[in-house]
Amino acid sequence: MNKNKLFGENVSRQSRPFSAFGQTGGTVMTGAGTDLFRIALCELGNVLARVDDGRIDAACAMLANARRIVVYGCGREALQVKGFTMRLYHLGLPVSVVGEMTTPPLTAGDVFLVSSGPGETSTVLTLMRVAREAGATVLLLTAQTGSSAATLADFTLLIPAQTMADDQGLDKTSVLPMGSVFEGALFLLFEVMVLKLKAITGMSSEAMRARHTNME
């Protein structure tokens, strides 16, 4: 299905300058009401419509075929990545989060999935180098193809959204603050990747549900 049709007619437009969103002095007009929801959803749709479907499929194939998956993200990106980790576990894939005491060492055949919207996070760059030296494949999600992280990655999945690399002055394109558009797009992208991985692995919804913790 054409993603432009899926997300609606507004998706066909290029991202508008921040000044077009009814701003006064950089402050959202409080009278905008529910229009803010429409604007935010339109922004997310515009971003996701521009993500390459073929590269999403390739990223899913890498994860499905990995001997082991280890994931990492900073700040609010980490919350999205950890949510995706939970679903990967539900799918029966061997996955761990950097920093957990049970995270195994990475070696050849493993995939290190890392998110860095701006692509210059020092912790991310350090861990990417460690993963590469260990022989693992580095799968990066970022908004900056020319970043330091992109040069280190074996495979980059571009999410063309505003991050803290371009959220100020004339570069600002979103009504949402800082990297919120990128983080929101991560959530939706991961949900679609779960559906694709579910098809690849042949995992049933019942089997996924059976893996959900009973310790809540």
C-alpha positions as CSV (number, residue, x, y, z in Angstrom):
1,M,0.0,0.0,0.0
2,N,1.2,3.5,-0.8
3,K,2.2,5.1,2.4
4,N,1.0,8.5,1.2
5,K,-2.5,7.1,0.9
6,L,-2.1,5.3,4.3
7,F,-1.2,8.5,6.2
8,G,-3.6,10.8,4.3
9,E,-3.3,13.7,1.9
10,N,-1.2,15.8,4.3
11,V,1.7,13.4,4.0
12,S,2.4,14.4,0.4
13,R,3.5,17.8,1.5
14,Q,7.1,18.4,2.5
15,S,7.7,19.3,6.1
16,R,6.7,22.9,6.6
17,P,8.8,25.5,8.4
18,F,8.1,25.8,12.1
19,S,6.8,29.3,11.5
20,A,3.9,27.9,9.5
21,F,2.5,26.1,12.6
22,G,0.9,29.2,14.1
23,Q,3.8,30.2,16.4
24,T,4.2,33.5,18.2
25,G,7.7,34.1,19.6
26,G,8.4,30.4,19.6
27,T,5.4,29.6,21.8
28,V,2.5,27.4,20.7
29,M,-0.7,29.3,20.5
30,T,-2.9,28.0,23.3
31,G,-6.1,28.5,21.3
32,A,-5.0,25.9,18.8
33,G,-6.8,23.2,20.9
34,T,-7.2,19.9,19.1
35,D,-5.4,21.3,16.1
36,L,-2.2,20.5,17.9
37,F,-3.0,16.8,17.7
38,R,-3.6,17.1,14.0
39,I,-0.3,18.9,13.4
40,A,1.6,16.4,15.5
41,L,0.0,13.4,13.8
42,C,0.7,15.0,10.4
43,E,4.3,15.5,11.3
44,L,4.7,11.8,12.3
45,G,2.9,10.7,9.1
46,N,5.3,12.8,7.0
47,V,8.3,11.3,8.6
48,L,7.2,7.7,8.4
49,A,6.0,8.1,4.8
50,R,9.6,8.9,3.9
51,V,11.2,5.9,5.6
52,D,12.5,3.4,3.0
53,D,10.3,0.3,3.0
54,G,13.0,-1.8,1.5
55,R,15.4,-0.9,4.3
56,I,12.8,-1.6,6.9
57,D,12.5,-5.1,5.5
58,A,16.3,-5.5,5.4
59,A,16.6,-4.5,9.0
60,C,13.9,-7.0,10.0
61,A,15.7,-9.7,8.1
62,M,18.9,-8.9,10.0
63,L,17.2,-9.2,13.3
64,A,15.3,-12.4,12.5
65,N,18.6,-14.1,11.4
66,A,20.8,-12.8,14.2
67,R,22.4,-15.3,16.6
68,R,21.8,-12.8,19.3
69,I,20.4,-9.2,19.5
70,V,21.6,-6.5,21.9
71,V,20.0,-3.0,21.9
72,Y,20.8,0.4,23.2
73,G,19.5,4.0,23.1
74,C,19.9,7.1,25.2
75,G,17.2,9.1,27.0
76,R,13.7,9.0,25.6
77,E,15.0,6.9,22.6
78,A,16.0,4.3,25.2
79,L,12.3,4.0,26.3
80,Q,11.3,3.2,22.7
81,V,14.1,0.8,22.2
82,K,13.3,-1.1,25.4
83,G,9.6,-1.3,24.4
84,F,10.8,-2.9,21.1
85,T,13.0,-5.3,23.0
86,M,10.0,-6.5,24.9
87,R,8.2,-7.4,21.7
88,L,11.3,-9.0,20.3
89,Y,11.3,-11.2,23.3
90,H,7.6,-12.0,22.8
91,L,8.6,-13.1,19.3
92,G,11.0,-15.6,20.7
93,L,14.1,-13.8,19.6
94,P,17.3,-13.8,21.8
95,V,17.5,-10.1,22.8
96,S,19.1,-8.2,25.7
97,V,19.5,-4.5,26.6
98,V,22.9,-2.9,27.3
99,G,23.3,-2.3,31.0
100,E,21.3,-5.3,32.2
101,M,23.3,-7.7,34.3
102,T,22.3,-10.7,32.1
103,T,23.4,-9.1,28.8
104,P,25.9,-11.4,27.1
105,P,29.0,-10.4,25.2
106,L,28.6,-9.6,21.5
107,T,30.4,-11.7,18.9
108,A,30.3,-12.5,15.2
109,G,26.8,-13.3,14.1
110,D,25.2,-11.0,16.6
111,V,23.4,-7.7,15.9
112,F,23.8,-4.5,17.9
113,L,20.7,-2.4,17.3
114,V,21.3,1.2,18.4
115,S,19.3,4.4,18.1
116,S,20.8,7.8,17.9
117,G,18.7,10.5,16.3
118,P,21.4,13.2,16.3
119,G,24.1,10.5,15.6
120,E,26.7,12.1,17.8
121,T,25.9,10.7,21.3
122,S,29.2,9.8,22.9
123,T,28.0,6.7,24.7
124,V,26.5,5.4,21.4
125,L,29.7,5.9,19.5
126,T,31.7,4.1,22.1
127,L,29.4,1.1,22.2
128,M,29.3,0.9,18.4
129,R,33.1,0.7,18.3
130,V,33.0,-2.0,20.9
131,A,30.4,-4.0,19.0
132,R,32.3,-3.7,15.7
133,E,35.6,-4.8,17.3
134,A,33.8,-7.8,18.7
135,G,32.6,-8.8,15.2
136,A,28.9,-7.9,15.6
137,T,26.8,-6.2,12.9
138,V,25.8,-2.7,13.9
139,L,22.2,-1.7,12.9
140,L,21.7,2.1,13.4
141,L,18.5,4.1,13.5
142,T,19.2,7.8,13.0
143,A,18.0,11.0,11.5
144,Q,21.4,12.1,10.4
145,T,23.1,10.2,7.6
146,G,26.2,12.3,7.7
147,S,26.8,11.8,11.4
148,S,29.7,10.0,13.2
149,A,27.3,7.1,14.1
150,A,26.3,6.6,10.5
151,T,30.0,6.2,9.5
152,L,30.4,3.5,12.1
153,A,27.3,1.5,11.3
154,D,27.1,-1.5,9.0
155,F,23.5,-0.7,8.2
156,T,21.6,2.5,8.7
157,L,17.8,2.9,8.8
158,L,17.1,6.6,8.2
159,I,14.2,8.2,10.1
160,P,14.1,11.8,8.6
161,A,12.7,13.6,11.7
162,Q,13.8,16.6,13.8
163,T,16.1,15.7,16.6
164,M,18.2,17.7,19.1
165,A,20.7,18.1,16.2
166,D,18.3,20.5,14.4
167,D,15.6,21.7,16.9
168,Q,16.6,25.4,17.2
169,G,16.4,28.5,15.1
170,L,15.6,28.2,11.4
171,D,16.4,24.5,11.4
172,K,13.4,23.8,13.6
173,T,10.5,22.2,11.6
174,S,8.3,20.6,14.3
175,V,5.7,21.9,16.7
176,L,7.0,19.3,19.1
177,P,10.1,20.0,21.2
178,M,13.6,18.7,20.8
179,G,13.6,15.1,19.5
180,S,10.0,14.2,20.1
181,V,9.1,13.6,16.5
182,F,12.0,11.2,16.1
183,E,11.0,9.4,19.3
184,G,7.4,9.1,18.3
185,A,8.3,7.8,14.9
186,L,10.5,5.2,16.5
187,F,7.5,3.8,18.4
188,L,5.4,3.5,15.3
189,L,8.2,2.1,13.2
190,F,9.0,-0.5,15.8
191,E,5.3,-1.6,15.9
192,V,5.4,-2.1,12.1
193,M,8.7,-4.0,12.4
194,V,7.1,-6.3,15.0
195,L,4.3,-7.1,12.5
196,K,6.9,-7.8,9.8
197,L,9.0,-10.0,12.2
198,K,5.9,-11.8,13.3
199,A,5.3,-12.8,9.6
200,I,9.0,-13.7,9.1
201,T,9.2,-15.9,12.2
202,G,5.7,-17.4,11.8
203,M,5.0,-16.6,15.5
204,S,1.4,-16.6,16.5
205,S,-0.3,-13.9,18.6
206,E,-1.1,-16.6,21.2
207,A,2.6,-17.7,21.5
208,M,3.6,-14.0,21.9
209,R,1.0,-13.5,24.6
210,A,2.2,-16.7,26.4
211,R,5.7,-15.1,26.7
212,H,4.4,-12.0,28.5
213,T,5.5,-11.8,32.1
214,N,3.1,-13.0,34.9
215,M,5.1,-10.8,37.4
216,E,3.2,-7.6,36.8
